[in-house]
């Protein structure tokens, strides 16, 4: 799924102070699903028997893996009970299962054929080592597919970081500010996967999302990168912080004459196979 952009302990990382909101995250389900589809389309596995989706979120996209590979057993792993409760509707006995687990700790009982991690690793500091571990799970001929948001230099994140570090908020929020080095550049992922004995294919894409409604960019980030920041504030302060951030976003992403707002969103993809 790609609990995403920036977001989830649906992402599979350890639980944060507040739970994930599947409904809020799915407000832009179509836009968030497209990178998952683009990622999986580059996986060359033909008849895998064991497929794992790490950080599966609410499970909708995980279930599509069983459609792509009808002979595979698919396991979705996530650390958010809220997301897994939503994922239960996508479970298929004997075909698609969802389990509670942290992507940093969970491991399969036996080698697998395909490992997928969509919009998760930006929640895991130092995740290069984790990628090497995942590469080690693959059978000969197995595939590892990863997508991460690459927009940490975009106004959504730069403005949020600046506000977190401003005099009004720094004492409580400076450590929660998004970091520009959260993910690797494409060459960095290529090197990590190649060092793990895989043959990598790495690329990046900038999607141009067309959003509508009031403060649509704020609505996009509210369920992702903004969520862990607001979790550190009481309600009144969270409302004030959100108002300041919303004003900055309106300037950075102005509404167009037709009422839409354009949100460029860069993502980095890496697909790699283990020689058979």
PyMOL commands that set and color helices and strands:
alter all, ss='L'
color gray80, all
select helices_A, chain A and resi 22-40+60-68+81-90+121-123+128-135+155-164+170-176+186-195+216-222+227-230+235-252
alter helices_A, ss='H'
color red, helices_A
select strands_A, chain A and resi 50-54+73-78+96-100+112-118+138-149+198-211+261-274
alter strands_A, ss='S'
color yellow, strands_A
deselect
rebuild
show_as cartoon
